Amino acid sequence: MIKRKILLEDHEIPEKWYNVIADMPNKPLPPLHPGTLEPIGPDSLAPLFPEALIKQEVTTDKWVDIPDEVRHIYSIWRPTPLYRAYGLEKALDTPAKIYYKYEGVSPSGSHKPNTAIPQAYYNKQEGIKRITTETGAGQWGSALSFACQHFGITCEVYMVRLSYRDKPYRKIMMNTWGAEVYPSPSERTQAGRNILAANPDSPGSLGIAISEAVEMAATREDTKYALGSVLNHVKLHQTIIGLEAIKQLEKAGDMPDIVIAPFGGGSNFAGLSFPFIRLNLEEGKNIRCVASEPASCPKLTRGVFRYDFGDTAGMTPLLPMYTLGHDFIPAPIHAGGLRYHGAGVIVSQLLKDGLIEASAHDNLEIFEAGVLFARAEGVIPAPEANHGIATAIAEAKKCKEEGTSKTILFNLCGHGNFDMKAYEDYFAGKIQQHELSQEEINASIARLETPEINA
């Protein structure tokens, strides 16, 4: 019998998260105060985050203990399965071996609870009663809603208006777990009102939603803010994906040549790839790690490396990142979780140093890949996940052309069961190929008044 699934036992859930910063040859540049342009310390994050998460944000420790209570909740769905994609290999007629780590088995259907649970846990430990956040396609918002419900914390979610309209059942998931959900931009915040005054029909963006959530947290003493991607502590929590995958591949007697994951702000890609980057840096392996982003929002492949705000309104510290400009509004593609203008600090430094790669796929190509995968493997992927699948398919086709046999691993970060509107539009021919012109990118970057990085 062909063994498709490589399993771990509950007791094999990792006990520590991995911090790639400890092994990076060039550490990330510090965040800057937007007024003084001086490096800021942990104290500046205190209004938004609990102390434990701030410590994780700045730590250089290689391994960080996972609290027992967090591991206990993880055991609801972890370890997640690793599959050999025999059906996809056959459909592509490729000599490559293809594996995928399936994070869609979590309660909210994506990888996002891996960080939502510890973030809610640490807030609860410090007596926080309310958390605000943003969400793109709804995966992060639903994950944090689930986590906050578990710990008895009120959750307020600002959902990108385009997704609020097109993905109503994500909103219902959040409501079911007790969250308050608002379309962003909204009239509830000054940031939202400013955007609506300039463009009443704004589809919203993650940058705008972050501005609203940060504003609400900063103006209430009983409230903290939680971010689902980009920040160091978020990526740290997600490394449980790659740590499990290494154990599973060892059981299968295999190791990937190429590791691939979708890229929005970085948590998905970091979660799978960082533990494999450790093998490159510590053990001298040569595993290619590829971040897969939308051609409509190509910060890694076509952006610039410089300091920029993490949100649209300019309320966050300045971060060293690959960016398209903080007021860049991505096209209204269905992969709402990837519609973010910038890349996380760690991923940006790794790309600048040539330790990872990036690729981009257009809106039509990724749905072609997702449908092919669904018909070959049975799981209907989320639109975000389709980007990683598209890159994996491209690499598998290259193996066929070159007559080489490589092992490919990608992160199937979530299912698309609440994304049927996207697939309906695809089958109706409403999804068109879209790619930014260089003129549009240049115009957005030209509006930046943030410091350039001379390094």
C-alpha positions as CSV (number, residue, x, y, z in Angstrom):
1,M,0.0,0.0,0.0
2,I,1.2,3.5,-0.9
3,K,1.7,5.5,2.3
4,R,0.4,9.0,1.6
5,K,0.4,10.4,5.1
6,I,3.4,10.7,7.4
7,L,2.2,10.9,11.0
8,L,3.6,12.1,14.3
9,E,2.1,11.3,17.8
10,D,0.7,14.0,20.1
11,H,3.7,13.7,22.4
12,E,5.9,14.7,19.4
13,I,4.5,18.2,19.2
14,P,7.6,20.4,19.6
15,E,8.4,21.8,23.0
16,K,10.2,24.9,21.7
17,W,9.9,27.4,18.9
18,Y,12.9,28.2,16.8
19,N,14.3,31.7,16.4
20,V,16.2,32.1,13.1
21,I,17.7,35.4,14.2
22,A,20.1,33.5,16.4
23,D,21.7,31.9,13.3
24,M,21.4,34.8,10.8
25,P,24.8,36.1,9.6
26,N,23.4,39.6,9.4
27,K,20.9,40.5,12.1
28,P,17.9,42.6,11.1
29,L,18.2,46.4,11.4
30,P,16.4,48.0,14.3
31,P,13.0,49.7,14.0
32,L,13.1,53.5,14.1
33,H,11.0,56.1,15.8
34,P,9.2,57.9,13.0
35,G,9.8,61.3,14.5
36,T,13.4,61.1,15.7
37,L,14.5,58.4,13.3
38,E,16.4,56.9,16.3
39,P,16.3,53.1,17.1
40,I,13.5,52.3,19.5
41,G,13.6,49.9,22.3
42,P,11.1,47.4,23.7
43,D,9.4,50.0,25.9
44,S,7.9,51.7,22.8
45,L,5.9,48.5,22.1
46,A,4.3,48.3,25.6
47,P,1.1,50.2,24.7
48,L,0.3,47.5,22.1
49,F,1.7,44.2,23.3
50,P,2.0,42.3,26.6
51,E,5.5,42.1,28.1
52,A,6.0,38.4,27.2
53,L,5.5,39.0,23.5
54,I,7.7,42.0,23.5
55,K,10.5,39.9,25.0
56,Q,10.0,37.3,22.2
57,E,10.0,40.1,19.6
58,V,13.5,41.2,20.6
59,T,15.1,37.9,21.8
60,T,18.2,36.5,20.2
61,D,17.7,33.1,22.0
62,K,17.8,30.3,19.6
63,W,15.0,28.3,21.2
64,V,12.0,29.6,23.1
65,D,9.9,27.3,25.3
66,I,6.3,26.7,24.3
67,P,4.1,26.9,27.5
68,D,2.4,23.6,28.5
69,E,-1.1,25.2,28.2
70,V,-0.4,26.3,24.7
71,R,0.9,22.9,23.7
72,H,-2.2,21.4,25.3
73,I,-4.5,23.5,23.0
74,Y,-2.2,22.8,20.0
75,S,-3.0,19.1,20.6
76,I,-6.6,19.8,19.4
77,W,-5.2,19.7,15.8
78,R,-1.4,19.2,16.0
79,P,0.7,17.6,14.8
80,T,-0.7,18.4,11.4
81,P,-0.3,15.8,8.7
82,L,2.3,15.7,6.0
83,Y,1.2,14.2,2.7
84,R,3.0,12.8,-0.3
85,A,1.1,14.3,-3.3
86,Y,1.1,11.2,-5.5
87,G,-2.0,12.4,-7.3
88,L,-0.4,15.8,-8.2
89,E,2.8,14.0,-9.3
90,K,0.8,11.8,-11.6
91,A,-1.1,14.7,-13.0
92,L,2.1,16.6,-13.8
93,D,3.9,13.4,-15.0
94,T,7.0,14.7,-13.1
95,P,9.9,12.8,-11.7
96,A,9.8,15.2,-8.7
97,K,8.6,14.0,-5.3
98,I,6.0,16.5,-3.9
99,Y,5.0,16.7,-0.2
100,Y,2.7,19.2,1.4
101,K,2.2,20.1,5.1
102,Y,-1.5,20.5,5.6
103,E,-2.5,23.3,8.1
104,G,-6.1,23.3,7.1
105,V,-7.0,20.8,9.9
106,S,-7.0,23.5,12.6
107,P,-10.3,24.7,14.0
108,S,-10.3,27.8,11.9
109,G,-9.0,26.0,8.8
110,S,-5.5,27.6,8.4
111,H,-2.1,28.0,10.0
112,K,-3.1,31.1,11.9
113,P,-4.0,29.5,15.3
114,N,-0.3,28.6,15.7
115,T,0.3,32.2,16.8
116,A,-3.2,33.2,17.8
117,I,-3.2,30.7,20.7
118,P,0.1,31.9,22.3
119,Q,-0.8,35.6,21.7
120,A,-4.1,35.2,23.5
121,Y,-2.4,33.1,26.3
122,Y,0.2,35.8,27.0
123,N,-2.4,38.5,27.0
124,K,-4.5,36.5,29.4
125,Q,-1.5,36.0,31.7
126,E,-1.2,39.8,32.0
127,G,-4.9,40.4,32.7
128,I,-5.8,41.9,29.3
129,K,-9.6,42.0,28.7
130,R,-9.8,43.1,25.1
131,I,-7.7,42.5,21.9
132,T,-8.1,44.3,18.6
133,T,-6.8,43.1,15.3
134,E,-7.1,43.2,11.5
135,T,-7.8,40.5,9.0
136,G,-7.5,40.2,5.3
137,A,-9.4,37.1,4.0
138,G,-10.5,36.2,7.5
139,Q,-8.2,33.4,8.4
140,W,-6.3,35.5,11.0
141,G,-9.5,37.1,12.4
142,S,-11.2,33.7,12.8
143,A,-8.1,32.2,14.4
144,L,-7.8,35.0,17.0
145,S,-11.5,34.9,17.6
146,F,-11.2,31.2,18.4
147,A,-8.2,31.8,20.7
148,C,-9.8,34.8,22.5
149,Q,-12.9,32.8,23.1
150,H,-10.9,30.0,24.7
151,F,-9.2,32.5,27.2
152,G,-12.3,34.7,27.8
153,I,-11.0,37.8,26.0
154,T,-13.1,40.1,24.0
155,C,-12.0,40.3,20.3
156,E,-12.6,43.2,17.9
157,V,-11.7,42.5,14.3
158,Y,-11.3,45.0,11.4
159,M,-11.8,43.0,8.2
160,V,-10.7,44.3,4.9
161,R,-13.9,45.6,3.2
162,L,-13.4,43.5,0.1
163,S,-13.2,40.3,2.0
164,Y,-16.0,41.4,4.4
165,R,-18.2,41.5,1.3
166,D,-16.9,38.4,-0.6
167,K,-16.3,36.1,2.4
168,P,-19.3,36.4,4.7
169,Y,-18.9,33.0,6.3
170,R,-15.5,34.0,7.6
171,K,-17.3,36.8,9.4
172,I,-19.9,34.3,10.7
173,M,-17.1,32.1,12.0
174,M,-15.7,35.0,14.0
175,N,-19.2,35.9,15.3
176,T,-19.7,32.3,16.4
177,W,-16.6,32.5,18.5
178,G,-17.8,35.8,20.0
179,A,-15.9,38.4,18.1
180,E,-17.1,41.8,16.9
181,V,-16.3,42.3,13.2
182,Y,-16.3,45.6,11.3
183,P,-15.6,46.2,7.6
184,S,-12.4,48.3,7.1
185,P,-12.1,51.2,6.4
186,S,-14.8,52.0,8.9
187,E,-16.3,55.1,10.5
188,R,-15.1,53.9,14.0
189,T,-11.6,55.3,13.8
190,Q,-10.0,58.5,12.6
191,A,-7.8,56.4,10.2
192,G,-10.8,54.8,8.7
193,R,-12.7,58.1,8.3
194,N,-9.8,59.7,6.6
195,I,-9.6,56.9,4.0
196,L,-13.3,57.0,3.4
197,A,-13.3,60.7,3.0
198,A,-10.6,60.4,0.3
199,N,-12.3,57.3,-1.3
200,P,-15.8,56.3,-0.2
201,D,-15.5,53.1,-2.3
202,S,-12.2,52.0,-0.9
203,P,-11.9,48.2,-1.0
204,G,-9.6,48.4,2.0
205,S,-6.2,46.8,2.6
206,L,-4.4,45.1,5.4
207,G,-2.4,48.3,5.9
208,I,-5.6,50.2,6.5
209,A,-7.1,47.6,8.8
210,I,-3.9,47.5,10.8
211,S,-4.2,51.3,11.3
212,E,-7.7,51.0,12.6
213,A,-6.9,48.1,15.0
214,V,-3.8,49.9,16.3
215,E,-5.7,53.1,16.8
216,M,-8.4,51.4,18.8
217,A,-5.8,49.6,21.0
218,A,-3.7,52.7,21.6
219,T,-6.7,54.7,22.8
220,R,-8.0,52.1,25.4
221,E,-6.1,51.1,28.6
222,D,-7.8,47.7,28.8
223,T,-6.9,46.8,25.2
224,K,-3.9,45.3,23.4
225,Y,-3.3,44.7,19.8
226,A,-2.5,41.4,18.0
227,L,-0.9,41.0,14.6
228,G,-1.2,37.8,12.5
229,S,2.0,38.2,10.5
230,V,5.1,40.4,9.9
231,L,6.4,40.7,13.4
232,N,9.2,38.5,14.8
233,H,7.2,36.8,17.6
234,V,4.5,35.8,15.1
235,K,7.1,34.1,12.9
236,L,8.6,32.5,15.9
237,H,5.3,30.8,16.9
238,Q,4.7,29.6,13.3
239,T,8.0,27.6,13.2
240,I,6.1,24.7,14.8
241,I,5.1,23.9,11.2
242,G,8.6,23.4,9.9
243,L,9.8,21.7,13.1
244,E,7.1,19.1,12.7
245,A,7.8,18.7,9.0
246,I,11.4,17.9,9.6
247,K,10.5,15.1,12.0
248,Q,7.9,13.8,9.5
249,L,10.3,13.8,6.6
250,E,12.9,12.0,8.7
251,K,10.4,9.3,9.4
252,A,9.8,9.1,5.6
253,G,13.6,8.9,5.0
254,D,13.5,12.0,2.9
255,M,14.5,15.7,2.9
256,P,13.4,18.4,0.6
257,D,15.6,20.1,-2.1
258,I,13.0,23.0,-2.3
259,V,10.7,24.4,0.4
260,I,7.9,26.7,-0.7
261,A,5.1,28.7,1.0
262,P,2.8,31.5,0.1
263,F,3.9,35.0,1.2
264,G,1.8,37.9,2.4
265,G,3.6,39.4,5.5
266,G,5.7,36.4,6.2
267,S,4.2,34.1,8.9
268,N,3.2,31.3,6.5
269,F,6.5,31.2,4.8
270,A,8.5,31.7,8.0
271,G,6.6,28.9,9.7
272,L,7.6,26.3,7.2
273,S,11.0,27.5,6.0
274,F,12.9,28.9,9.0
275,P,13.6,25.5,10.5
276,F,15.0,24.4,7.1
277,I,17.1,27.5,6.9
278,R,18.6,26.4,10.2
279,L,19.7,23.2,8.5
280,N,21.3,25.4,5.8
281,L,23.1,27.7,8.2
282,E,24.0,25.2,11.0
283,E,24.5,21.9,9.1
284,G,25.6,23.2,5.6
285,K,22.6,21.8,3.7
286,N,21.5,23.5,0.5
287,I,17.8,23.6,0.7
288,R,16.2,26.3,-1.5
289,C,13.5,28.3,0.3
290,V,11.1,30.1,-2.0
291,A,8.4,32.6,-1.0
292,S,5.5,32.8,-3.4
293,E,3.6,36.1,-3.7
294,P,0.9,37.6,-5.9
295,A,2.1,39.5,-9.1
296,S,-0.5,42.1,-8.0
297,C,1.4,42.8,-4.7
298,P,5.0,41.9,-5.5
299,K,7.0,43.5,-2.6
300,L,9.7,40.8,-2.6
301,T,10.2,40.5,-6.3
302,R,9.7,44.1,-7.3
303,G,9.7,46.2,-4.2
304,V,12.5,48.3,-2.6
305,F,14.4,47.5,0.6
306,R,14.0,50.6,2.9
307,Y,12.4,51.8,6.1
308,D,8.6,52.0,5.9
309,F,5.5,52.0,8.1
310,G,3.8,48.7,8.7
311,D,0.4,50.3,8.3
312,T,-1.2,52.8,5.9
313,A,-1.8,55.7,8.4
314,G,1.8,55.7,9.6
315,M,1.1,54.8,13.2
316,T,3.7,52.0,13.6
317,P,7.4,52.3,14.0
318,L,9.5,52.4,10.8
319,L,10.6,48.9,9.8
320,P,13.4,47.8,7.5
321,M,11.5,45.9,4.8
322,Y,10.9,45.2,1.2
323,T,7.9,47.4,0.4
324,L,5.7,48.8,-2.3
325,G,5.0,51.9,-0.1
326,H,2.7,52.0,2.9
327,D,-0.2,53.7,1.1
328,F,-0.1,51.2,-1.8
329,I,-3.6,49.7,-2.2
330,P,-3.3,46.2,-3.9
331,A,-5.7,45.2,-6.6
332,P,-8.9,43.4,-5.2
333,I,-7.6,39.9,-5.7
334,H,-9.3,37.0,-3.8
335,A,-6.1,36.1,-1.9
336,G,-6.9,38.7,0.6
337,G,-4.4,37.5,3.1
338,L,-1.6,38.3,0.7
339,R,-2.7,41.9,0.0
340,Y,-0.1,43.6,2.2
341,H,2.4,46.3,1.0
342,G,5.4,45.1,2.9
343,A,7.4,42.1,4.0
344,G,8.4,41.2,7.6
345,V,11.8,42.4,8.8
346,I,13.4,38.9,9.2
347,V,12.3,37.7,5.8
348,S,13.4,41.0,4.2
349,Q,16.9,40.6,5.6
350,L,17.1,37.0,4.5
351,L,16.1,37.9,1.0
352,K,18.6,40.8,0.9
353,D,21.4,38.4,2.0
354,G,20.4,35.8,-0.7
355,L,19.4,33.2,1.8
356,I,15.9,32.8,0.4
357,E,14.2,33.3,-3.0
358,A,10.9,34.8,-4.1
359,S,8.6,34.2,-7.0
360,A,5.3,35.8,-8.1
361,H,2.2,34.4,-9.9
362,D,-0.7,36.2,-11.5
363,N,-4.3,35.9,-10.3
364,L,-5.4,33.5,-13.1
365,E,-2.4,31.2,-12.8
366,I,-2.9,30.5,-9.1
367,F,-6.5,29.4,-9.6
368,E,-5.5,27.1,-12.4
369,A,-3.0,25.6,-10.0
370,G,-5.6,25.3,-7.2
371,V,-8.1,23.6,-9.4
372,L,-5.5,21.1,-10.6
373,F,-4.5,20.4,-7.1
374,A,-8.1,19.9,-5.9
375,R,-8.8,17.5,-8.7
376,A,-5.6,15.5,-8.1
377,E,-5.5,15.6,-4.2
378,G,-9.1,16.2,-3.1
379,V,-8.5,19.3,-0.9
380,I,-9.8,22.6,-2.3
381,P,-7.1,25.1,-1.3
382,A,-7.6,28.7,0.0
383,P,-6.7,31.3,-2.7
384,E,-3.6,32.2,-0.6
385,A,-2.4,28.6,-0.6
386,N,-2.8,28.4,-4.4
387,H,0.3,30.6,-4.7
388,G,2.5,28.0,-3.0
389,I,0.9,25.3,-5.2
390,A,1.7,27.4,-8.3
391,T,5.3,27.6,-7.4
392,A,5.5,23.9,-6.6
393,I,3.9,23.0,-9.9
394,A,6.4,25.3,-11.7
395,E,9.3,23.6,-10.0
396,A,7.9,20.1,-10.7
397,K,7.5,21.0,-14.4
398,K,11.1,22.2,-14.4
399,C,12.2,18.8,-13.1
400,K,10.4,17.2,-15.9
401,E,12.0,19.5,-18.5
402,E,15.5,18.9,-17.1
403,G,15.1,15.2,-16.4
404,T,15.9,15.7,-12.7
405,S,14.3,14.2,-9.6
406,K,14.0,16.7,-6.8
407,T,12.0,16.6,-3.6
408,I,9.6,19.6,-3.2
409,L,7.8,20.5,0.0
410,F,5.1,23.2,0.2
411,N,2.8,24.5,2.9
412,L,-0.9,24.0,2.2
413,C,-1.7,26.7,4.7
414,G,-5.5,26.4,4.6
415,H,-8.5,25.0,2.9
416,G,-10.8,27.0,0.6
417,N,-14.2,25.8,2.0
418,F,-15.2,29.4,2.8
419,D,-13.8,30.8,-0.5
420,M,-16.3,29.4,-2.9
421,K,-17.0,32.9,-4.3
422,A,-13.4,33.0,-5.5
423,Y,-13.8,29.7,-7.3
424,E,-17.3,30.7,-8.6
425,D,-15.7,33.8,-10.2
426,Y,-12.9,31.6,-11.7
427,F,-15.3,29.2,-13.3
428,A,-17.4,32.1,-14.6
429,G,-14.4,33.6,-16.3
430,K,-14.4,36.7,-14.1
431,I,-10.9,36.3,-12.8
432,Q,-8.4,38.0,-15.1
433,Q,-4.7,38.0,-15.3
434,H,-3.4,41.1,-13.5
435,E,0.1,42.4,-13.0
436,L,1.3,45.8,-11.8
437,S,3.0,48.0,-14.3
438,Q,6.4,49.3,-13.3
439,E,5.0,52.9,-13.6
440,E,2.5,52.1,-10.8
441,I,5.2,50.7,-8.6
442,N,7.5,53.6,-9.2
443,A,4.7,56.1,-8.4
444,S,3.9,54.4,-5.1
445,I,7.5,54.2,-4.0
446,A,8.1,57.8,-5.1
447,R,5.5,58.9,-2.5
448,L,7.6,57.5,0.3
449,E,9.2,60.0,2.6
450,T,10.7,57.3,4.9
451,P,14.5,56.8,5.3
452,E,16.4,54.8,2.7
453,I,18.8,52.1,3.8
454,N,22.4,52.7,2.6
455,A,23.8,49.2,3.1
